[in-house]
């Protein structure tokens, strides 16, 4: 198991260090600054934090000495001419039953750096950043410079190449409520998966559009949403418009992917070519935000369910973790060590992680829990932390 737990919180970065048989938090870092995401690059042990300055905007911070000192690096910025379809305006022949209308465009700027991904061992300087409003950026010099992936930004499902002119197709990417704090309702990339067998093979997940795959290093992208369902659309099986909350995979069996979706838990064992819904609403396993997959067994995954939709809190006041070991055919619920009365915790999409047999999650009420027996029993690491946005073993 890792010797650190990295938390991104509403008021800074919190690092827990393993000391003998216990865990001890350091004084808070990036104090007072919302930190969307913190993670360790497994190739060189560099720590990365995505900062959400209210006044200065999104920034990236990097530590090469295990969190002792941090440096600000080049911020992710959209190039001149990057536009997207903000909304559709009614036209004289506007049809309420098919309200396409006239596109209204907006110049792109970064509202949030929502996720940071790391390339393979064969790409020592490669990093990825997923943003709101739905751009994927890549760096090949360890974060010193960044470049927008234009084929994804110019995808036909977003209106085509808006650098070149007006839209040539309809925008099918919806917004995410995570952007409302910024006064907008735009899409966001929150999940970046690099296939450990092939560095040119990636998946990204977008709220609200779905899952996309590239097998050529980002030159072309294909939707991978077959089998996903949306309860909130007239056509639940539509190809686009899905709201995956988080998507992950099994590192040793990377064709096994999992997602916690707004409309349930979904599983694929064929590289996202087909998804199947494996929710158990009768057990409370349906709505939620995070999901974690076992490193060795692609059929094993964990979720922290929540009450949907307006309540967004622990189900019936009790917090629990559910695990499947058979690809979602059955689930077990584990509650030992977790509060079962008056619990209002919600665990956000990056708020659960796994390392070996250990799992850790943090909640929006500032509670952090750890299990060292594959989720069956839990201990509390802290109750009075700021709201937790992300949890990653370091």
FENMO-V828660 format. One record per pair of residues at least 12 apart in sequence whose ideal C-beta (glycine too) atoms are under 10 Angstrom apart, sorted by the first residue. I is the first residue (numbers start at 0). GAP is how many residues later the second one is. Records with the same first field share a line. If there is no record, write none. Layout:
BEGIN
I: GAP + GAP
END
This chain:
BEGIN
0: 17 + 353 + 354 + 355 + 356 + 357 + 359 + 369 + 371 + 392
1: 16 + 38 + 40 + 351 + 353 + 354 + 356 + 358 + 390 + 391 + 392
2: 13 + 14 + 15 + 16 + 20 + 63 + 352 + 390 + 391
3: 12 + 13 + 14 + 19 + 22 + 36 + 41 + 43 + 62 + 63 + 351 + 388 + 389 + 390
4: 12 + 13 + 18 + 20 + 33 + 348 + 350 + 353 + 355 + 357 + 363 + 365 + 376 + 386 + 387 + 388 + 389
5: 29 + 31 + 32 + 33 + 34 + 41 + 42 + 43 + 61 + 347 + 354 + 384 + 385 + 386 + 387 + 388
6: 18 + 21 + 28 + 31 + 344 + 353 + 355 + 359 + 361 + 374 + 375 + 378 + 379 + 381 + 382 + 383 + 384 + 385
7: 22 + 26 + 27 + 28 + 29 + 30 + 31 + 41 + 42 + 43 + 44 + 340 + 342 + 343 + 354 + 378 + 380 + 381 + 382 + 383 + 384
8: 19 + 21 + 24 + 25 + 26 + 27 + 29 + 353 + 355 + 357 + 359 + 376 + 377 + 378 + 379 + 380 + 381 + 382
9: 22 + 23 + 24 + 25 + 42 + 354 + 356 + 375 + 376 + 377 + 378 + 379
10: 17 + 19 + 20 + 21 + 22 + 23 + 24 + 355 + 374 + 375 + 376
11: 15 + 16 + 17 + 18 + 19 + 20 + 21 + 22 + 23 + 26 + 37 + 39 + 373 + 374
12: 13 + 15 + 16 + 17 + 18 + 20 + 22 + 25 + 34 + 36 + 38 + 48 + 50 + 54 + 57 + 377
13: 12 + 13 + 14 + 15 + 16 + 21 + 24 + 348 + 352 + 354 + 367 + 368 + 371 + 372 + 374 + 377
14: 12 + 13 + 14 + 23 + 32 + 48 + 51 + 52 + 379
15: 344 + 352 + 354 + 365 + 366 + 375 + 377 + 378
16: 49 + 50 + 377
17: 376
20: 351
21: 357 + 359
22: 337 + 345 + 347 + 356 + 358 + 359
23: 357
24: 343 + 356 + 357 + 360
25: 41 + 42
27: 357 + 358
28: 18 + 20 + 32 + 34 + 38 + 39 + 40 + 41
29: 19 + 21 + 22 + 23 + 29 + 31 + 40
31: 21 + 22 + 354
32: 16 + 18 + 19 + 20 + 21 + 23 + 26 + 28
33: 16 + 17 + 18 + 19 + 20 + 24 + 78 + 147 + 352 + 353 + 355
34: 14 + 15 + 16 + 17 + 26 + 351 + 353 + 354 + 355
35: 13 + 14 + 15 + 16 + 22 + 76 + 77 + 78 + 79 + 80 + 96 + 142 + 154 + 312 + 314 + 353 + 354
36: 12 + 13 + 14 + 15 + 75 + 76 + 77 + 78 + 79 + 92 + 93 + 153 + 313 + 352 + 353 + 355
37: 12 + 13 + 23 + 25 + 29 + 78 + 312 + 351 + 352 + 353 + 354 + 356
38: 76 + 77 + 78 + 79 + 311 + 314 + 351 + 352 + 353 + 354 + 355
39: 23 + 26 + 27 + 78 + 352 + 353 + 354
40: 21 + 23 + 75 + 76 + 77 + 78 + 83 + 86 + 101 + 102 + 353
41: 76 + 79 + 352
42: 75 + 76 + 77 + 78 + 79 + 80 + 81 + 82 + 83 + 99
43: 20 + 74 + 80 + 81 + 98
44: 18 + 19 + 20 + 21 + 349
45: 16 + 17 + 18 + 19 + 20 + 72 + 81 + 96 + 97
46: 14 + 15 + 16 + 17 + 18 + 19 + 20 + 21 + 23 + 345 + 347
47: 12 + 13 + 14 + 15 + 22 + 25 + 65 + 68 + 69 + 70 + 79 + 81 + 94 + 95 + 344
48: 12 + 13 + 14 + 18 + 21 + 23 + 64 + 67 + 341
49: 26 + 62 + 63 + 64 + 65 + 66 + 79 + 80 + 81 + 339 + 340
50: 19 + 21 + 24 + 62
51: 59 + 60 + 61 + 62 + 129 + 130 + 337
53: 127 + 128
55: 16 + 19
56: 18 + 20 + 52 + 53 + 54 + 55 + 56 + 125
57: 17 + 18 + 19 + 51 + 52 + 53 + 54 + 55 + 56 + 71 + 73 + 74 + 124
58: 13 + 14 + 15 + 16 + 17 + 51 + 54
59: 12 + 13 + 14 + 15 + 16 + 53 + 56 + 67 + 69 + 79 + 83 + 86
60: 12 + 82
61: 65 + 80 + 81 + 82
63: 78
65: 328
66: 327
70: 72
72: 54 + 66 + 69 + 70 + 71 + 72 + 73
73: 65 + 67 + 69 + 70 + 71 + 72
74: 35 + 38 + 54 + 71
75: 34 + 37 + 40 + 53 + 54 + 55 + 59 + 61 + 63 + 67 + 69 + 70 + 71 + 72
76: 31 + 32 + 33 + 60 + 69 + 71
77: 29 + 30 + 31 + 32 + 53 + 55 + 57 + 59 + 70 + 75
78: 29 + 56 + 68 + 69 + 71 + 74 + 84
79: 27 + 28 + 83
80: 26 + 27 + 81 + 82 + 83
81: 24 + 25 + 26 + 27 + 51 + 53 + 66 + 68 + 71 + 72 + 80 + 81
82: 20 + 22 + 23 + 24 + 25 + 70 + 76 + 78 + 79 + 80 + 83 + 84
83: 19 + 21 + 22 + 23 + 24 + 49 + 50 + 51 + 69 + 74 + 75 + 78 + 83 + 87 + 89 + 102 + 103
84: 18 + 19 + 20 + 21 + 73 + 74 + 75 + 77 + 81 + 82 + 84 + 85 + 86 + 87 + 88
85: 17 + 18 + 19 + 20 + 21 + 47 + 85 + 89 + 98 + 99 + 100
86: 14 + 15 + 16 + 17 + 18 + 19 + 84 + 88 + 98
87: 12 + 13 + 14 + 15 + 16 + 79 + 82 + 83
88: 12 + 13 + 14 + 15
89: 12
99: 70 + 71
101: 64 + 65
102: 56 + 59 + 63 + 64 + 67 + 68
104: 54 + 57 + 61 + 62
105: 27 + 78 + 80
107: 23 + 25 + 26 + 27 + 40 + 45 + 54 + 78
108: 22 + 23 + 24 + 73 + 75
109: 19 + 21 + 22 + 23 + 25 + 27 + 72
110: 20 + 21 + 22 + 67 + 68 + 70 + 71 + 72 + 73 + 75 + 77
111: 18 + 19 + 20 + 21 + 64 + 66 + 67 + 69 + 70 + 74 + 76 + 78
112: 16 + 17 + 18 + 19 + 22 + 24 + 33 + 76
113: 15 + 16 + 17 + 18 + 20 + 62 + 64 + 65 + 74 + 75 + 76 + 77 + 78 + 93 + 235 + 236 + 275 + 276
114: 13 + 14 + 15 + 16 + 21 + 73 + 74 + 75 + 76 + 77 + 89 + 90 + 131 + 234 + 235 + 275
115: 12 + 13 + 14 + 21 + 27 + 76 + 274 + 276
116: 12 + 13 + 19 + 21 + 72 + 74 + 75 + 76 + 77 + 85 + 87
117: 74 + 76
118: 19 + 20 + 21 + 75 + 80 + 83
119: 74 + 75 + 76 + 77 + 78 + 79 + 80 + 81
120: 75 + 78
121: 76 + 77
122: 15 + 17 + 71 + 76 + 77 + 94
123: 16 + 17 + 18
124: 14 + 15 + 16 + 17 + 18 + 19
125: 12 + 13 + 14 + 15 + 16 + 68 + 73 + 91
126: 12 + 13 + 14 + 15 + 16 + 17 + 19 + 65
127: 18 + 21 + 61 + 64 + 65 + 66 + 74 + 76 + 90
128: 14 + 17 + 19 + 60 + 63
129: 58 + 59 + 60 + 61 + 62 + 74 + 75 + 76
130: 17 + 55 + 56 + 57 + 58 + 59
131: 43 + 44 + 46 + 47 + 49 + 50 + 52 + 53 + 54 + 55 + 56 + 57 + 58 + 75
132: 20 + 40 + 42 + 43 + 46 + 49 + 51 + 52 + 53 + 54 + 55 + 56
133: 18 + 19 + 21 + 24 + 39 + 40 + 41 + 42 + 45 + 52 + 53 + 54 + 55 + 70 + 72 + 73 + 74 + 75
134: 13 + 14 + 15 + 17 + 18 + 52 + 53 + 54
135: 12 + 13 + 14 + 15 + 16 + 17 + 53 + 56 + 66 + 68 + 70 + 76 + 78 + 82 + 85
136: 12 + 16 + 52
137: 54 + 64 + 79 + 80
148: 40 + 53 + 55 + 65 + 68 + 69 + 70 + 72
149: 13 + 68 + 69
150: 63 + 65 + 66 + 67 + 68 + 69 + 70
151: 37 + 50 + 52 + 54 + 60 + 62 + 66 + 67 + 68 + 69
152: 68
153: 14 + 67
154: 14 + 16 + 17 + 18 + 54 + 57 + 65 + 66 + 67 + 68
155: 12 + 13 + 14 + 15 + 16 + 65 + 67
156: 12 + 13 + 14 + 15 + 16 + 49 + 52 + 53 + 55 + 64 + 66 + 82 + 83 + 84
157: 12 + 13 + 14 + 15 + 29 + 48 + 51
158: 12 + 13 + 14
169: 70
170: 16 + 38 + 69
171: 15 + 36 + 37 + 38 + 51 + 66 + 67 + 68 + 69
172: 13 + 14 + 15 + 33 + 34 + 35 + 36 + 37 + 67 + 68
173: 12 + 13 + 32 + 33 + 34 + 35 + 59 + 66 + 67 + 68 + 69
174: 12 + 13 + 32 + 33 + 34 + 68
175: 12 + 13 + 14 + 30 + 31 + 32 + 33 + 67 + 69 + 86
176: 30 + 31 + 66 + 85
177: 12 + 29 + 67 + 170 + 171
178: 28
184: 23
185: 21
186: 19 + 20 + 21 + 22 + 56
187: 17 + 18 + 19 + 20 + 21
188: 15 + 16 + 17 + 18 + 20 + 23
189: 14 + 15 + 16 + 17 + 54 + 55 + 56 + 57 + 99 + 158 + 159 + 160
190: 12 + 13 + 14 + 15 + 16 + 20 + 53 + 54 + 55 + 56 + 57 + 58 + 66 + 68 + 100 + 158 + 159
191: 12 + 13 + 55
192: 12 + 18 + 20 + 54 + 55 + 56 + 58 + 61 + 64 + 79
193: 55 + 60
194: 18 + 20 + 54 + 56 + 59 + 60 + 76
195: 53 + 54 + 55 + 56 + 58
196: 57 + 58
197: 17 + 19 + 56
198: 18
199: 14 + 15 + 16 + 17 + 18 + 19
200: 12 + 13 + 14 + 15 + 16 + 53 + 70
201: 12 + 13 + 14 + 15 + 16 + 19
202: 18 + 21 + 44 + 45 + 46 + 51 + 54 + 68 + 69
203: 14 + 17 + 40 + 43
204: 19 + 37 + 38 + 39 + 40 + 41 + 42 + 43 + 52 + 54 + 56 + 67 + 144
205: 17 + 34 + 36 + 37 + 38 + 41
206: 35 + 36 + 37 + 38 + 39 + 54 + 55 + 142
207: 22 + 24 + 32 + 33 + 34 + 35 + 36 + 54
208: 14 + 16 + 30 + 31 + 32 + 33 + 34 + 35
209: 13 + 14 + 15 + 16 + 18 + 20 + 28 + 29 + 30 + 31 + 32 + 33 + 34 + 37 + 49 + 51 + 62 + 65
210: 12 + 13 + 14 + 15 + 17 + 31 + 33 + 36 + 46 + 48 + 50 + 55 + 57 + 61 + 64
211: 12 + 13 + 28 + 60
212: 58 + 59 + 60
214: 56
221: 50 + 51
222: 16 + 17 + 19 + 49
223: 23 + 33 + 44 + 47 + 48 + 49 + 50 + 51
224: 12 + 13 + 14 + 15 + 16 + 17 + 19 + 41 + 47 + 49 + 50
225: 13 + 42 + 46 + 47 + 48 + 49 + 50
226: 39 + 40 + 41 + 45 + 46 + 47 + 48 + 49 + 50
227: 13 + 14 + 15 + 16 + 31 + 33 + 35 + 36 + 38 + 40 + 44 + 46 + 47 + 48 + 49
228: 13 + 32 + 34 + 35 + 37 + 46 + 47 + 48 + 50
229: 12 + 13 + 31 + 32 + 33 + 34
230: 31 + 32 + 33 + 77 + 78
231: 30 + 31 + 77
232: 30
235: 27
241: 17 + 19 + 20 + 21 + 24 + 33
242: 18 + 19 + 20
243: 15 + 16 + 17 + 18 + 19 + 22 + 31 + 47 + 105
244: 14 + 15 + 16 + 17 + 18 + 20 + 42 + 43 + 44 + 45 + 46 + 61 + 103 + 104 + 105
245: 12 + 13 + 14 + 15 + 42 + 43 + 44 + 45 + 46 + 57 + 102 + 103 + 104 + 105 + 106
246: 12 + 13 + 14 + 19 + 21 + 25 + 44 + 46 + 102
247: 12 + 42 + 43 + 44 + 45 + 53 + 104 + 105 + 106
248: 19 + 22 + 23 + 44 + 49
249: 19 + 43 + 44 + 45 + 46 + 47 + 48 + 49 + 50 + 51
250: 42 + 43 + 44 + 45 + 47
251: 42 + 43 + 44 + 45 + 46
252: 16 + 40 + 41 + 42 + 43 + 44 + 45 + 46
253: 17 + 39 + 44
254: 13 + 14 + 15 + 16 + 17 + 18 + 43
255: 12 + 13 + 14 + 15 + 16 + 37 + 38 + 41 + 42 + 43 + 44 + 45 + 71
256: 12 + 13 + 14 + 15 + 18 + 34 + 36 + 41 + 44
257: 17 + 20 + 33 + 34 + 35 + 36 + 40 + 41 + 42 + 43 + 44 + 45 + 66 + 69 + 70
258: 13 + 16 + 32 + 42
259: 19 + 25 + 26 + 27 + 28 + 29 + 30 + 31 + 32 + 41 + 43 + 44 + 45 + 46 + 87 + 89 + 92
260: 14 + 16 + 18 + 25 + 26 + 27 + 28 + 30
261: 25 + 26 + 27 + 46 + 47
262: 14 + 16 + 23 + 24 + 45
263: 13 + 14 + 15 + 16 + 17 + 21 + 22 + 23 + 24 + 44 + 64
264: 12 + 13 + 14 + 15 + 20 + 21 + 22 + 23 + 26 + 36 + 38 + 40 + 57 + 59 + 63 + 66
265: 12 + 13 + 25 + 62
266: 24 + 26 + 31 + 32 + 34 + 57 + 60 + 61 + 62
267: 30 + 59
268: 29 + 30 + 58
275: 51 + 52
276: 51
277: 23 + 46 + 48 + 49 + 50 + 51 + 52 + 53
278: 24 + 26 + 49 + 52
279: 25 + 42 + 44 + 48 + 49 + 50 + 51 + 53
280: 24 + 27
282: 22 + 32 + 37 + 39 + 47 + 48 + 49 + 50
283: 19 + 21 + 22 + 23 + 30 + 31 + 32 + 34 + 36 + 38 + 47 + 49
284: 18 + 20 + 30 + 35 + 37 + 38 + 39 + 43 + 46 + 47 + 48
285: 17 + 19 + 20 + 21 + 22 + 29
286: 16 + 18 + 19 + 20 + 21 + 22 + 24 + 25 + 28
287: 15 + 16 + 17 + 18 + 19 + 20 + 24 + 27 + 34 + 58 + 59 + 60 + 61 + 64
288: 14 + 15 + 16 + 17 + 23 + 57 + 58 + 59 + 60 + 61 + 62 + 63 + 75
289: 12 + 13 + 14 + 16 + 56 + 57 + 58 + 59 + 60 + 61 + 62 + 63 + 71 + 72 + 100 + 101
290: 12 + 13 + 58 + 61
291: 12 + 29 + 31 + 60 + 61 + 62 + 63 + 67 + 68 + 69 + 83 + 99
292: 61
293: 29 + 30 + 31 + 60 + 62 + 63 + 80
294: 59 + 60 + 61 + 62
295: 60
296: 28 + 29 + 30
297: 29
298: 25 + 26 + 27 + 28 + 29 + 30
299: 23 + 24 + 25 + 26 + 27 + 54 + 74
300: 21 + 22 + 23 + 24 + 26 + 27 + 30 + 53
301: 19 + 20 + 21 + 22 + 29 + 32 + 50 + 51 + 52 + 57 + 59 + 69 + 72 + 73
302: 17 + 18 + 19 + 20 + 21 + 25 + 28 + 44 + 49 + 72
303: 15 + 16 + 17 + 18 + 34 + 41 + 42 + 43 + 44 + 47 + 48 + 55 + 57 + 59 + 65 + 71
304: 14 + 15 + 16 + 17 + 26 + 28 + 42
305: 13 + 39 + 40 + 41 + 42 + 57
306: 37 + 39
310: 33 + 35
311: 32 + 34 + 52
312: 30 + 31 + 32 + 33 + 50 + 51 + 52
313: 24 + 25 + 26 + 27 + 28 + 29 + 30 + 31 + 32 + 33 + 49 + 51
314: 28
315: 24 + 25 + 27
316: 22 + 23 + 24 + 25 + 26 + 27
317: 15 + 17 + 20 + 21 + 22 + 23 + 24 + 25 + 27
318: 16 + 18 + 19 + 20 + 21 + 22 + 24 + 25 + 26 + 27 + 28 + 42 + 44 + 46 + 48 + 50 + 59
319: 12 + 13 + 14 + 15 + 16 + 18 + 19 + 20 + 23 + 55 + 58
320: 12 + 13 + 14 + 16 + 17 + 26 + 31 + 38 + 40 + 48 + 50 + 53 + 54 + 55 + 57
321: 12 + 53
322: 36 + 51 + 52 + 53
324: 49
331: 43 + 44
332: 42
333: 25 + 37 + 39 + 40 + 41 + 42 + 43 + 44
334: 41 + 42 + 43
335: 35 + 37 + 40 + 41 + 42 + 43
336: 32 + 33 + 34 + 39 + 40 + 41 + 42 + 43
337: 23 + 29 + 31 + 33 + 39 + 40 + 41 + 42
338: 28 + 30 + 39 + 41 + 44
342: 20 + 22 + 24
343: 19 + 20 + 21 + 23
344: 16 + 17 + 18 + 19 + 20 + 21 + 22 + 24 + 43
345: 17 + 18 + 19 + 41 + 42
346: 14 + 15 + 16 + 17 + 18 + 20 + 22 + 41 + 44
347: 13 + 14 + 15 + 16 + 39 + 40 + 41 + 42 + 43
348: 40 + 41
349: 12 + 38 + 39 + 40 + 41 + 42
350: 12 + 13 + 17 + 36 + 37 + 38 + 39 + 40 + 41
351: 17 + 23 + 38 + 39 + 40
352: 37 + 38 + 39 + 40 + 41
353: 17 + 20 + 21 + 38 + 39
354: 17 + 37 + 38 + 39
355: 16 + 18 + 37
356: 14 + 15 + 16 + 17 + 18 + 19
357: 12 + 13 + 14 + 15 + 16 + 17 + 35
358: 12 + 13 + 14 + 15 + 16 + 17 + 19 + 32 + 34
359: 12 + 18 + 21 + 31 + 32 + 33
360: 14 + 17 + 27 + 30
361: 19 + 20 + 23 + 24 + 25 + 26 + 27 + 28 + 29
362: 22 + 24 + 25 + 28
363: 22 + 23 + 24 + 25
364: 18 + 19 + 20 + 21 + 22 + 23
365: 16 + 17 + 18 + 19 + 20 + 21 + 22
366: 13 + 14 + 15 + 16 + 17 + 18 + 20 + 21
367: 12 + 13 + 14 + 15 + 17 + 20 + 23
368: 12 + 13 + 14 + 22
369: 12 + 21
END
